[in-house]
């Protein structure tokens, strides 16, 4: 039921197609707009994707995003930049961890990445061949991130790109059990200059 104060000219609540309200002590009237359903299937899908991205971003924020984002983005934290970089994942429920990116940039990263995981060893072994062409530099930092979707745990390691042309094998310690779904990412950073794209490999942990 609407209430009108004739002395003050104040209108509160709804009258017909109008709504009275007060903001910072000032009374005003606006058109009544019926609220839309805030829990549609599409909205639930977006919230689910957003949760997936933010959980991953929160897990790697302190160890990876903050230290290795090469250049600051004005008015945006590394975590918020990560969320921005993964907007397409948030907007499309068909996209999963394989579509996520740690950083976005033009710095060359690597080729031929693959991964294996053994619950007995407690490590994920990642093999890749560092790129040595274009703007690649031997002191670029290559960052290997392993995220355990099943247990919401992660581990990472960093290595210099180096000057060799052959495959490199690194071990990443991370808690996981047999059958867990692991997501492996490889990216690059050159402090103050640029980041690289993101390579991905998915693996199910073995015995």
C-alpha positions as CSV (number, residue, x, y, z in Angstrom):
1,X,0.0,0.0,0.0
2,X,1.3,3.4,-1.0
3,X,1.7,6.2,1.6
4,X,1.5,9.9,0.7
5,X,2.5,12.7,3.0
6,X,0.6,15.7,1.7
7,X,2.5,18.1,3.9
8,X,6.0,17.1,2.8
9,X,5.0,16.0,-0.7
10,X,6.6,12.6,0.0
11,X,5.4,9.5,-1.8
12,X,6.5,6.1,-0.6
13,X,5.8,2.7,-2.2
14,X,3.8,2.1,-5.4
15,X,0.9,4.0,-6.8
16,X,-0.4,2.7,-10.1
17,X,2.5,2.7,-12.5
18,X,4.7,5.0,-10.3
19,X,6.9,4.3,-7.3
20,X,7.9,6.8,-4.7
21,X,11.3,6.5,-2.8
22,X,13.9,8.6,-1.1
23,X,17.7,8.8,-1.8
24,X,20.0,10.8,0.4
25,X,17.1,12.6,1.9
26,X,15.6,13.6,-1.5
27,X,12.2,12.3,-2.4
28,X,11.7,11.2,-6.0
29,X,9.2,9.3,-8.2
30,X,10.1,6.7,-10.9
31,X,8.2,4.4,-13.2
32,X,7.4,1.0,-11.7
33,X,9.4,-1.8,-13.4
34,X,8.5,-5.4,-12.7
35,X,11.5,-7.4,-11.7
36,X,12.7,-10.1,-14.1
37,X,13.4,-13.7,-13.1
38,X,16.9,-13.6,-11.6
39,X,17.3,-17.3,-11.7
40,X,16.9,-18.4,-15.3
41,X,18.8,-21.4,-16.6
42,X,21.1,-19.1,-18.6
43,X,21.9,-17.0,-15.5
44,X,22.6,-20.2,-13.4
45,X,25.0,-21.3,-16.2
46,X,26.9,-18.0,-16.1
47,X,27.1,-18.1,-12.3
48,X,28.5,-21.6,-12.5
49,X,31.1,-20.6,-15.0
50,X,32.0,-17.5,-13.0
51,X,32.5,-19.7,-9.9
52,X,34.8,-22.0,-11.8
53,X,37.0,-19.2,-13.0
54,X,37.1,-17.4,-9.7
55,X,37.9,-20.5,-7.7
56,X,40.9,-21.2,-10.0
57,X,41.9,-17.5,-10.0
58,X,41.8,-17.4,-6.2
59,X,43.9,-20.6,-5.9
60,X,46.8,-19.2,-8.1
61,X,46.5,-15.5,-7.2
62,X,49.3,-15.2,-4.6
63,X,51.8,-17.6,-6.1
64,X,51.3,-17.0,-9.8
65,X,49.1,-14.0,-10.8
66,X,50.6,-11.4,-8.5
67,X,54.3,-12.2,-9.0
68,X,54.3,-13.0,-12.7
69,X,51.9,-10.5,-14.3
70,X,54.5,-8.7,-16.2
71,X,52.9,-5.3,-16.4
72,X,50.3,-3.7,-14.2
73,X,46.9,-2.9,-15.7
74,X,45.5,0.5,-14.5
75,X,42.9,0.2,-11.8
76,X,42.9,-3.6,-12.1
77,X,44.5,-6.2,-9.8
78,X,46.1,-9.3,-11.3
79,X,43.2,-11.4,-10.1
80,X,40.6,-9.1,-11.8
81,X,42.8,-9.1,-14.9
82,X,42.6,-12.9,-14.8
83,X,38.9,-12.8,-14.6
84,X,38.8,-10.3,-17.5
85,X,41.0,-12.5,-19.6
86,X,38.6,-15.4,-19.1
87,X,35.4,-13.6,-19.9
88,X,34.7,-15.9,-22.8
89,X,34.8,-18.9,-20.5
90,X,32.3,-17.2,-18.1
91,X,29.9,-16.4,-20.9
92,X,30.0,-19.8,-22.6
93,X,29.0,-22.9,-20.6
94,X,30.5,-25.2,-23.2
95,X,34.0,-23.9,-22.3
96,X,35.9,-25.5,-19.5
97,X,39.3,-25.5,-17.9
98,X,40.9,-26.3,-21.3
99,X,39.8,-22.8,-22.5
100,X,41.2,-20.8,-19.5
101,X,44.2,-18.7,-19.8
102,X,46.7,-17.7,-17.0
103,X,47.9,-14.6,-18.9
104,X,47.3,-13.1,-22.3
105,X,50.2,-11.8,-24.4
106,X,52.5,-12.2,-27.4
107,X,55.6,-13.6,-25.7
108,X,56.5,-17.0,-27.2
109,X,56.0,-19.9,-24.9
110,X,56.7,-23.5,-26.0
111,X,55.5,-26.4,-28.2
112,X,54.7,-30.1,-27.8
113,X,53.5,-29.9,-24.2
114,X,52.3,-33.1,-22.5
115,X,51.8,-34.3,-18.9
116,X,51.7,-37.4,-16.8
117,X,50.6,-37.8,-13.2
118,X,51.2,-40.7,-10.7
119,X,49.5,-40.6,-7.4
120,X,52.3,-42.7,-5.9
121,X,54.9,-40.1,-6.7
122,X,52.8,-37.1,-5.8
123,X,54.2,-35.1,-8.7
124,X,53.0,-34.2,-12.2
125,X,55.7,-34.5,-14.9
126,X,55.4,-32.0,-17.7
127,X,57.4,-32.1,-20.9
128,X,57.6,-29.2,-23.4
129,X,60.0,-27.7,-26.0
130,X,60.7,-24.0,-25.2
131,X,60.3,-21.6,-28.1
132,X,63.5,-19.9,-29.1
133,X,62.3,-17.8,-32.0
134,X,61.0,-14.2,-32.3
135,X,61.1,-12.2,-29.1
136,X,61.9,-15.2,-26.9
137,X,64.8,-14.6,-24.5
138,X,66.8,-17.2,-22.6
139,X,66.0,-15.4,-19.3
140,X,62.2,-15.4,-19.8
141,X,60.4,-17.2,-17.0
142,X,58.3,-20.1,-18.0
143,X,55.6,-21.0,-15.5
144,X,54.0,-24.4,-15.2
145,X,50.8,-24.5,-13.2
146,X,48.9,-27.7,-12.3
147,X,45.3,-27.3,-10.9
148,X,43.6,-30.3,-9.3
149,X,39.9,-29.7,-10.1
150,X,38.8,-32.6,-7.9
151,X,40.6,-31.5,-4.8
152,X,40.8,-27.7,-5.5
153,X,44.6,-27.8,-4.9
154,X,47.3,-26.5,-7.1
155,X,51.1,-26.5,-7.5
156,X,53.5,-24.6,-9.8
157,X,57.1,-24.3,-10.7
158,X,59.1,-21.8,-12.7
159,X,62.2,-22.3,-15.0
160,X,64.3,-20.1,-17.3
161,X,63.6,-20.6,-20.9
162,X,67.3,-21.3,-21.5
163,X,69.0,-21.6,-24.9
164,X,68.6,-25.3,-25.6
165,X,66.4,-26.6,-28.5
166,X,65.4,-29.9,-27.1
167,X,62.5,-31.0,-24.8
168,X,62.5,-30.1,-21.2
169,X,61.0,-32.2,-18.4
170,X,59.9,-30.6,-15.1
171,X,58.1,-32.0,-12.0
172,X,55.4,-30.1,-10.3
173,X,54.5,-31.1,-6.7
174,X,50.7,-30.9,-6.0
175,X,48.3,-32.9,-3.8
176,X,46.1,-35.3,-5.8
177,X,44.7,-38.8,-5.7
178,X,44.2,-41.5,-8.2
179,X,41.5,-40.6,-10.7
180,X,41.6,-36.8,-10.0
181,X,41.2,-34.5,-12.9
182,X,44.3,-32.3,-13.3
183,X,44.7,-29.3,-15.6
184,X,48.2,-28.3,-16.7
185,X,49.0,-24.8,-18.0
186,X,52.2,-23.4,-19.3
187,X,52.8,-19.7,-19.8
188,X,55.6,-17.1,-19.9
189,X,56.6,-13.9,-18.2
190,X,59.2,-11.2,-18.7
191,X,59.1,-8.8,-15.8
192,X,58.0,-5.3,-16.8
193,X,57.7,-6.3,-20.5
194,X,55.2,-8.9,-21.5
195,X,53.4,-12.2,-20.8
196,X,52.8,-15.1,-23.1
197,X,49.8,-17.1,-24.1
198,X,48.7,-20.2,-22.3
199,X,49.3,-23.9,-23.4
200,X,47.0,-26.5,-21.9
201,X,47.1,-30.3,-21.2
202,X,44.5,-32.3,-19.3
203,X,45.4,-35.5,-17.5
204,X,43.7,-38.0,-15.2
205,X,46.0,-39.1,-12.3
206,X,47.1,-42.7,-12.4
207,X,48.1,-45.0,-9.6
